[in-house]
Amino acid sequence: MQDFDRRVESLKIMDRAMIANKRLADPDLIIEGCYIIWNMSIPLLKASTRSHTYKPFVSAATALESINANDNQLRVNLHLELAKYEIK
């Protein structure tokens, strides 16, 4: 249970950090932050815990779009999981 709580809190912190990353406009920093969000969220991609990933995924997808990132696989994964959340 502690791991779950820490993971959710870390995602909230990374979501806020993505706002700062966008202001800095450093593409490498933005991409690294998006990967951190993705990797921390993998265990939470179950139906019962998916809601905790929605806001960080939106932030990451928006940030990648704003810098026109070439990392298409990460962008596709984020959009796929967002679509899964919105379907339910």
TABEL-V787050 format. One record per residue. N is the residue number from 1. PHI is phi in whole degrees, 0 to 359 (NA if undefined). PSI is psi in whole degrees, 0 to 359 (NA if undefined). D_FIRST is the distance of its C-alpha to the first C-alpha in whole Angstrom. Layout:
n=N phi=PHI psi=PSI d_first=D_FIRST
n=N phi=PHI psi=PSI d_first=D_FIRST
This chain:
n=1 phi=NA psi=323 d_first=0
n=2 phi=296 psi=320 d_first=4
n=3 phi=299 psi=318 d_first=5
n=4 phi=299 psi=311 d_first=5
n=5 phi=298 psi=319 d_first=6
n=6 phi=295 psi=319 d_first=9
n=7 phi=295 psi=317 d_first=10
n=8 phi=295 psi=316 d_first=11
n=9 phi=295 psi=321 d_first=12
n=10 phi=296 psi=322 d_first=14
n=11 phi=295 psi=321 d_first=16
n=12 phi=297 psi=319 d_first=17
n=13 phi=294 psi=317 d_first=19
n=14 phi=294 psi=327 d_first=20
n=15 phi=298 psi=316 d_first=21
n=16 phi=292 psi=325 d_first=23
n=17 phi=293 psi=329 d_first=24
n=18 phi=295 psi=330 d_first=26
n=19 phi=296 psi=315 d_first=28
n=20 phi=294 psi=321 d_first=29
n=21 phi=299 psi=320 d_first=30
n=22 phi=297 psi=321 d_first=32
n=23 phi=294 psi=324 d_first=34
n=24 phi=288 psi=333 d_first=35
n=25 phi=57 psi=37 d_first=36
n=26 phi=261 psi=107 d_first=35
n=27 phi=303 psi=321 d_first=34
n=28 phi=296 psi=319 d_first=33
n=29 phi=293 psi=320 d_first=30
n=30 phi=295 psi=314 d_first=30
n=31 phi=297 psi=318 d_first=29
n=32 phi=298 psi=317 d_first=27
n=33 phi=298 psi=321 d_first=25
n=34 phi=294 psi=320 d_first=25
n=35 phi=295 psi=321 d_first=24
n=36 phi=296 psi=315 d_first=21
n=37 phi=301 psi=313 d_first=19
n=38 phi=299 psi=310 d_first=20
n=39 phi=294 psi=324 d_first=18
n=40 phi=288 psi=336 d_first=15
n=41 phi=272 psi=343 d_first=15
n=42 phi=308 psi=313 d_first=16
n=43 phi=293 psi=345 d_first=13
n=44 phi=264 psi=8 d_first=12
n=45 phi=273 psi=31 d_first=16
n=46 phi=268 psi=160 d_first=15
n=47 phi=303 psi=323 d_first=17
n=48 phi=282 psi=340 d_first=14
n=49 phi=240 psi=3 d_first=12
n=50 phi=299 psi=331 d_first=16
n=51 phi=297 psi=335 d_first=17
n=52 phi=287 psi=343 d_first=15
n=53 phi=263 psi=349 d_first=17
n=54 phi=300 psi=303 d_first=20
n=55 phi=297 psi=314 d_first=21
n=56 phi=299 psi=324 d_first=21
n=57 phi=293 psi=321 d_first=22
n=58 phi=297 psi=316 d_first=25
n=59 phi=299 psi=315 d_first=26
n=60 phi=294 psi=315 d_first=26
n=61 phi=296 psi=320 d_first=28
n=62 phi=294 psi=318 d_first=30
n=63 phi=295 psi=317 d_first=30
n=64 phi=296 psi=323 d_first=31
n=65 phi=292 psi=323 d_first=34
n=66 phi=294 psi=332 d_first=35
n=67 phi=258 psi=5 d_first=36
n=68 phi=52 psi=51 d_first=37
n=69 phi=296 psi=142 d_first=35
n=70 phi=274 psi=357 d_first=36
n=71 phi=281 psi=79 d_first=33
n=72 phi=293 psi=326 d_first=33
n=73 phi=296 psi=316 d_first=31
n=74 phi=296 psi=316 d_first=28
n=75 phi=299 psi=317 d_first=30
n=76 phi=296 psi=316 d_first=30
n=77 phi=299 psi=316 d_first=26
n=78 phi=297 psi=313 d_first=25
n=79 phi=293 psi=325 d_first=28
n=80 phi=297 psi=314 d_first=27
n=81 phi=292 psi=325 d_first=23
n=82 phi=297 psi=318 d_first=25
n=83 phi=296 psi=319 d_first=27
n=84 phi=300 psi=320 d_first=25
n=85 phi=294 psi=317 d_first=23
n=86 phi=288 psi=335 d_first=26
n=87 phi=293 psi=323 d_first=27
n=88 phi=272 psi=NA d_first=25
